[in-house]
């Protein structure tokens, strides 16, 4: 598993997603997965 670290200021920045979105359904699936992961890791 990848170790996550905050920067010294205490702010965490997450940039995630695909390079290309091929439609609304794909965008929604990706968004739901990102929400699941960030909730599990307690990333606001």
mmCIF file of the N, C-alpha and C atoms, coordinates in Angstrom:
data_MODEL
# 
_entry.id   MODEL 
# 
loop_
_atom_site.group_PDB 
_atom_site.id 
_atom_site.type_symbol 
_atom_site.label_atom_id 
_atom_site.label_alt_id 
_atom_site.label_comp_id 
_atom_site.label_asym_id 
_atom_site.label_entity_id 
_atom_site.label_seq_id 
_atom_site.pdbx_PDB_ins_code 
_atom_site.Cartn_x 
_atom_site.Cartn_y 
_atom_site.Cartn_z 
_atom_site.occupancy 
_atom_site.B_iso_or_equiv 
_atom_site.pdbx_formal_charge 
_atom_site.auth_seq_id 
_atom_site.auth_comp_id 
_atom_site.auth_asym_id 
_atom_site.auth_atom_id 
_atom_site.pdbx_PDB_model_num 
ATOM 1   N N  . UNK A 1 1  ? 0.838   -1.179 0.000   1.00 0.00 ? 1  UNK A N  1 
ATOM 2   C CA . UNK A 1 1  ? 0.000   0.000  0.000   1.00 0.00 ? 1  UNK A CA 1 
ATOM 3   C C  . UNK A 1 1  ? 0.880   1.238  0.000   1.00 0.00 ? 1  UNK A C  1 
ATOM 4   N N  . UNK A 1 2  ? 0.414   2.277  -0.630  1.00 0.00 ? 2  UNK A N  1 
ATOM 5   C CA . UNK A 1 2  ? 1.149   3.538  -0.705  1.00 0.00 ? 2  UNK A CA 1 
ATOM 6   C C  . UNK A 1 2  ? 0.960   4.313  0.590   1.00 0.00 ? 2  UNK A C  1 
ATOM 7   N N  . UNK A 1 3  ? 2.051   4.824  1.139   1.00 0.00 ? 3  UNK A N  1 
ATOM 8   C CA . UNK A 1 3  ? 1.965   5.643  2.347   1.00 0.00 ? 3  UNK A CA 1 
ATOM 9   C C  . UNK A 1 3  ? 1.611   7.071  1.956   1.00 0.00 ? 3  UNK A C  1 
ATOM 10  N N  . UNK A 1 4  ? 0.577   7.608  2.589   1.00 0.00 ? 4  UNK A N  1 
ATOM 11  C CA . UNK A 1 4  ? 0.154   8.980  2.326   1.00 0.00 ? 4  UNK A CA 1 
ATOM 12  C C  . UNK A 1 4  ? 0.748   9.910  3.366   1.00 0.00 ? 4  UNK A C  1 
ATOM 13  N N  . UNK A 1 5  ? 1.242   11.047 2.927   1.00 0.00 ? 5  UNK A N  1 
ATOM 14  C CA . UNK A 1 5  ? 1.806   12.037 3.849   1.00 0.00 ? 5  UNK A CA 1 
ATOM 15  C C  . UNK A 1 5  ? 1.218   13.398 3.525   1.00 0.00 ? 5  UNK A C  1 
ATOM 16  N N  . UNK A 1 6  ? 0.949   14.165 4.556   1.00 0.00 ? 6  UNK A N  1 
ATOM 17  C CA . UNK A 1 6  ? 0.506   15.547 4.386   1.00 0.00 ? 6  UNK A CA 1 
ATOM 18  C C  . UNK A 1 6  ? 1.725   16.442 4.266   1.00 0.00 ? 6  UNK A C  1 
ATOM 19  N N  . UNK A 1 7  ? 1.548   17.583 3.634   1.00 0.00 ? 7  UNK A N  1 
ATOM 20  C CA . UNK A 1 7  ? 2.652   18.530 3.561   1.00 0.00 ? 7  UNK A CA 1 
ATOM 21  C C  . UNK A 1 7  ? 2.797   19.229 4.910   1.00 0.00 ? 7  UNK A C  1 
ATOM 22  N N  . UNK A 1 8  ? 3.893   19.944 5.145   1.00 0.00 ? 8  UNK A N  1 
ATOM 23  C CA . UNK A 1 8  ? 4.116   20.583 6.447   1.00 0.00 ? 8  UNK A CA 1 
ATOM 24  C C  . UNK A 1 8  ? 2.995   21.526 6.883   1.00 0.00 ? 8  UNK A C  1 
ATOM 25  N N  . UNK A 1 9  ? 2.286   22.123 5.946   1.00 0.00 ? 9  UNK A N  1 
ATOM 26  C CA . UNK A 1 9  ? 1.200   23.038 6.298   1.00 0.00 ? 9  UNK A CA 1 
ATOM 27  C C  . UNK A 1 9  ? -0.036  22.285 6.775   1.00 0.00 ? 9  UNK A C  1 
ATOM 28  N N  . UNK A 1 10 ? -0.033  20.964 6.618   1.00 0.00 ? 10 UNK A N  1 
ATOM 29  C CA . UNK A 1 10 ? -1.163  20.163 7.063   1.00 0.00 ? 10 UNK A CA 1 
ATOM 30  C C  . UNK A 1 10 ? -2.275  20.045 6.034   1.00 0.00 ? 10 UNK A C  1 
ATOM 31  N N  . UNK A 1 11 ? -2.063  20.584 4.843   1.00 0.00 ? 11 UNK A N  1 
ATOM 32  C CA . UNK A 1 11 ? -3.074  20.507 3.791   1.00 0.00 ? 11 UNK A CA 1 
ATOM 33  C C  . UNK A 1 11 ? -2.788  19.316 2.891   1.00 0.00 ? 11 UNK A C  1 
ATOM 34  N N  . UNK A 1 12 ? -3.825  18.577 2.565   1.00 0.00 ? 12 UNK A N  1 
ATOM 35  C CA . UNK A 1 12 ? -3.672  17.440 1.663   1.00 0.00 ? 12 UNK A CA 1 
ATOM 36  C C  . UNK A 1 12 ? -4.325  17.788 0.341   1.00 0.00 ? 12 UNK A C  1 
ATOM 37  N N  . UNK A 1 13 ? -3.652  17.503 -0.749  1.00 0.00 ? 13 UNK A N  1 
ATOM 38  C CA . UNK A 1 13 ? -4.180  17.794 -2.079  1.00 0.00 ? 13 UNK A CA 1 
ATOM 39  C C  . UNK A 1 13 ? -4.251  16.494 -2.858  1.00 0.00 ? 13 UNK A C  1 
ATOM 40  N N  . UNK A 1 14 ? -5.433  16.170 -3.346  1.00 0.00 ? 14 UNK A N  1 
ATOM 41  C CA . UNK A 1 14 ? -5.619  14.955 -4.134  1.00 0.00 ? 14 UNK A CA 1 
ATOM 42  C C  . UNK A 1 14 ? -6.112  15.336 -5.514  1.00 0.00 ? 14 UNK A C  1 
ATOM 43  N N  . UNK A 1 15 ? -5.387  14.901 -6.517  1.00 0.00 ? 15 UNK A N  1 
ATOM 44  C CA . UNK A 1 15 ? -5.797  15.096 -7.906  1.00 0.00 ? 15 UNK A CA 1 
ATOM 45  C C  . UNK A 1 15 ? -5.937  13.706 -8.500  1.00 0.00 ? 15 UNK A C  1 
ATOM 46  N N  . UNK A 1 16 ? -7.154  13.332 -8.860  1.00 0.00 ? 16 UNK A N  1 
ATOM 47  C CA . UNK A 1 16 ? -7.385  11.982 -9.356  1.00 0.00 ? 16 UNK A CA 1 
ATOM 48  C C  . UNK A 1 16 ? -8.423  11.988 -10.459 1.00 0.00 ? 16 UNK A C  1 
ATOM 49  N N  . UNK A 1 17 ? -8.301  11.034 -11.302 1.00 0.00 ? 17 UNK A N  1 
ATOM 50  C CA . UNK A 1 17 ? -9.287  10.896 -12.365 1.00 0.00 ? 17 UNK A CA 1 
ATOM 51  C C  . UNK A 1 17 ? -8.634  10.427 -13.651 1.00 0.00 ? 17 UNK A C  1 
ATOM 52  N N  . UNK A 1 18 ? -9.436  10.203 -14.649 1.00 0.00 ? 18 UNK A N  1 
ATOM 53  C CA . UNK A 1 18 ? -8.907  9.724  -15.927 1.00 0.00 ? 18 UNK A CA 1 
ATOM 54  C C  . UNK A 1 18 ? -8.379  10.881 -16.779 1.00 0.00 ? 18 UNK A C  1 
ATOM 55  N N  . UNK A 1 19 ? -7.621  10.541 -17.795 1.00 0.00 ? 19 UNK A N  1 
ATOM 56  C CA . UNK A 1 19 ? -7.158  11.553 -18.752 1.00 0.00 ? 19 UNK A CA 1 
ATOM 57  C C  . UNK A 1 19 ? -8.277  11.940 -19.712 1.00 0.00 ? 19 UNK A C  1 
ATOM 58  N N  . UNK A 1 20 ? -9.186  11.003 -19.968 1.00 0.00 ? 20 UNK A N  1 
ATOM 59  C CA . UNK A 1 20 ? -10.276 11.234 -20.909 1.00 0.00 ? 20 UNK A CA 1 
ATOM 60  C C  . UNK A 1 20 ? -11.566 10.685 -20.316 1.00 0.00 ? 20 UNK A C  1 
ATOM 61  N N  . UNK A 1 21 ? -12.636 11.444 -20.419 1.00 0.00 ? 21 UNK A N  1 
ATOM 62  C CA . UNK A 1 21 ? -13.956 10.969 -19.990 1.00 0.00 ? 21 UNK A CA 1 
ATOM 63  C C  . UNK A 1 21 ? -14.766 10.685 -21.249 1.00 0.00 ? 21 UNK A C  1 
ATOM 64  N N  . UNK A 1 22 ? -15.211 9.437  -21.372 1.00 0.00 ? 22 UNK A N  1 
ATOM 65  C CA . UNK A 1 22 ? -15.910 9.026  -22.587 1.00 0.00 ? 22 UNK A CA 1 
ATOM 66  C C  . UNK A 1 22 ? -17.424 9.119  -22.480 1.00 0.00 ? 22 UNK A C  1 
ATOM 67  N N  . UNK A 1 23 ? -17.924 9.610  -21.357 1.00 0.00 ? 23 UNK A N  1 
ATOM 68  C CA . UNK A 1 23 ? -19.368 9.754  -21.226 1.00 0.00 ? 23 UNK A CA 1 
ATOM 69  C C  . UNK A 1 23 ? -19.764 9.971  -19.782 1.00 0.00 ? 23 UNK A C  1 
ATOM 70  N N  . UNK A 1 24 ? -21.028 10.325 -19.579 1.00 0.00 ? 24 UNK A N  1 
ATOM 71  C CA . UNK A 1 24 ? -21.535 10.612 -18.241 1.00 0.00 ? 24 UNK A CA 1 
ATOM 72  C C  . UNK A 1 24 ? -21.472 9.385  -17.339 1.00 0.00 ? 24 UNK A C  1 
ATOM 73  N N  . UNK A 1 25 ? -21.818 8.221  -17.860 1.00 0.00 ? 25 UNK A N  1 
ATOM 74  C CA . UNK A 1 25 ? -21.792 6.999  -17.049 1.00 0.00 ? 25 UNK A CA 1 
ATOM 75  C C  . UNK A 1 25 ? -20.388 6.718  -16.529 1.00 0.00 ? 25 UNK A C  1 
ATOM 76  N N  . UNK A 1 26 ? -19.398 6.863  -17.382 1.00 0.00 ? 26 UNK A N  1 
ATOM 77  C CA . UNK A 1 26 ? -18.012 6.646  -16.967 1.00 0.00 ? 26 UNK A CA 1 
ATOM 78  C C  . UNK A 1 26 ? -17.605 7.657  -15.901 1.00 0.00 ? 26 UNK A C  1 
ATOM 79  N N  . UNK A 1 27 ? -17.960 8.916  -16.097 1.00 0.00 ? 27 UNK A N  1 
ATOM 80  C CA . UNK A 1 27 ? -17.624 9.961  -15.130 1.00 0.00 ? 27 UNK A CA 1 
ATOM 81  C C  . UNK A 1 27 ? -18.246 9.664  -13.771 1.00 0.00 ? 27 UNK A C  1 
ATOM 82  N N  . UNK A 1 28 ? -19.485 9.213  -13.756 1.00 0.00 ? 28 UNK A N  1 
ATOM 83  C CA . UNK A 1 28 ? -20.166 8.909  -12.496 1.00 0.00 ? 28 UNK A CA 1 
ATOM 84  C C  . UNK A 1 28 ? -19.537 7.705  -11.797 1.00 0.00 ? 28 UNK A C  1 
ATOM 85  N N  . UNK A 1 29 ? -19.168 6.675  -12.548 1.00 0.00 ? 29 UNK A N  1 
ATOM 86  C CA . UNK A 1 29 ? -18.508 5.498  -11.948 1.00 0.00 ? 29 UNK A CA 1 
ATOM 87  C C  . UNK A 1 29 ? -17.186 5.900  -11.308 1.00 0.00 ? 29 UNK A C  1 
ATOM 88  N N  . UNK A 1 30 ? -16.412 6.714  -12.001 1.00 0.00 ? 30 UNK A N  1 
ATOM 89  C CA . UNK A 1 30 ? -15.123 7.164  -11.472 1.00 0.00 ? 30 UNK A CA 1 
ATOM 90  C C  . UNK A 1 30 ? -15.332 8.020  -10.229 1.00 0.00 ? 30 UNK A C  1 
ATOM 91  N N  . UNK A 1 31 ? -16.284 8.933  -10.265 1.00 0.00 ? 31 UNK A N  1 
ATOM 92  C CA . UNK A 1 31 ? -16.566 9.790  -9.110  1.00 0.00 ? 31 UNK A CA 1 
ATOM 93  C C  . UNK A 1 31 ? -16.983 8.961  -7.904  1.00 0.00 ? 31 UNK A C  1 
ATOM 94  N N  . UNK A 1 32 ? -17.832 7.965  -8.114  1.00 0.00 ? 32 UNK A N  1 
ATOM 95  C CA . UNK A 1 32 ? -18.262 7.097  -7.009  1.00 0.00 ? 32 UNK A CA 1 
ATOM 96  C C  . UNK A 1 32 ? -17.082 6.341  -6.417  1.00 0.00 ? 32 UNK A C  1 
ATOM 97  N N  . UNK A 1 33 ? -16.184 5.875  -7.260  1.00 0.00 ? 33 UNK A N  1 
ATOM 98  C CA . UNK A 1 33 ? -15.006 5.135  -6.775  1.00 0.00 ? 33 UNK A CA 1 
ATOM 99  C C  . UNK A 1 33 ? -14.076 6.057  -5.983  1.00 0.00 ? 33 UNK A C  1 
ATOM 100 N N  . UNK A 1 34 ? -13.896 7.279  -6.464  1.00 0.00 ? 34 UNK A N  1 
ATOM 101 C CA . UNK A 1 34 ? -13.052 8.238  -5.743  1.00 0.00 ? 34 UNK A CA 1 
ATOM 102 C C  . UNK A 1 34 ? -13.648 8.546  -4.374  1.00 0.00 ? 34 UNK A C  1 
ATOM 103 N N  . UNK A 1 35 ? -14.958 8.714  -4.297  1.00 0.00 ? 35 UNK A N  1 
ATOM 104 C CA . UNK A 1 35 ? -15.621 8.962  -3.011  1.00 0.00 ? 35 UNK A CA 1 
ATOM 105 C C  . UNK A 1 35 ? -15.392 7.786  -2.072  1.00 0.00 ? 35 UNK A C  1 
ATOM 106 N N  . UNK A 1 36 ? -15.547 6.565  -2.566  1.00 0.00 ? 36 UNK A N  1 
ATOM 107 C CA . UNK A 1 36 ? -15.339 5.370  -1.739  1.00 0.00 ? 36 UNK A CA 1 
ATOM 108 C C  . UNK A 1 36 ? -13.922 5.339  -1.173  1.00 0.00 ? 36 UNK A C  1 
ATOM 109 N N  . UNK A 1 37 ? -12.945 5.591  -2.014  1.00 0.00 ? 37 UNK A N  1 
ATOM 110 C CA . UNK A 1 37 ? -11.543 5.546  -1.585  1.00 0.00 ? 37 UNK A CA 1 
ATOM 111 C C  . UNK A 1 37 ? -11.237 6.659  -0.587  1.00 0.00 ? 37 UNK A C  1 
ATOM 112 N N  . UNK A 1 38 ? -11.673 7.890  -0.877  1.00 0.00 ? 38 UNK A N  1 
ATOM 113 C CA . UNK A 1 38 ? -11.360 8.997  0.026   1.00 0.00 ? 38 UNK A CA 1 
ATOM 114 C C  . UNK A 1 38 ? -12.067 8.848  1.370   1.00 0.00 ? 38 UNK A C  1 
ATOM 115 N N  . UNK A 1 39 ? -13.269 8.303  1.381   1.00 0.00 ? 39 UNK A N  1 
ATOM 116 C CA . UNK A 1 39 ? -13.949 8.053  2.660   1.00 0.00 ? 39 UNK A CA 1 
ATOM 117 C C  . UNK A 1 39 ? -13.207 6.991  3.456   1.00 0.00 ? 39 UNK A C  1 
ATOM 118 N N  . UNK A 1 40 ? -12.778 5.923  2.804   1.00 0.00 ? 40 UNK A N  1 
ATOM 119 C CA . UNK A 1 40 ? -12.047 4.847  3.480   1.00 0.00 ? 40 UNK A CA 1 
ATOM 120 C C  . UNK A 1 40 ? -10.749 5.368  4.095   1.00 0.00 ? 40 UNK A C  1 
ATOM 121 N N  . UNK A 1 41 ? -10.058 6.251  3.373   1.00 0.00 ? 41 UNK A N  1 
ATOM 122 C CA . UNK A 1 41 ? -8.780  6.792  3.847   1.00 0.00 ? 41 UNK A CA 1 
ATOM 123 C C  . UNK A 1 41 ? -8.940  8.073  4.659   1.00 0.00 ? 41 UNK A C  1 
ATOM 124 N N  . UNK A 1 42 ? -10.184 8.493  4.885   1.00 0.00 ? 42 UNK A N  1 
ATOM 125 C CA . UNK A 1 42 ? -10.511 9.699  5.650   1.00 0.00 ? 42 UNK A CA 1 
ATOM 126 C C  . UNK A 1 42 ? -9.843  10.939 5.061   1.00 0.00 ? 42 UNK A C  1 
ATOM 127 N N  . UNK A 1 43 ? -9.937  11.060 3.739   1.00 0.00 ? 43 UNK A N  1 
ATOM 128 C CA . UNK A 1 43 ? -9.426  12.233 3.036   1.00 0.00 ? 43 UNK A CA 1 
ATOM 129 C C  . UNK A 1 43 ? -10.615 13.136 2.755   1.00 0.00 ? 43 UNK A C  1 
ATOM 130 N N  . UNK A 1 44 ? -10.618 14.362 3.283   1.00 0.00 ? 44 UNK A N  1 
ATOM 131 C CA . UNK A 1 44 ? -11.771 15.249 3.058   1.00 0.00 ? 44 UNK A CA 1 
ATOM 132 C C  . UNK A 1 44 ? -11.862 15.725 1.618   1.00 0.00 ? 44 UNK A C  1 
# 
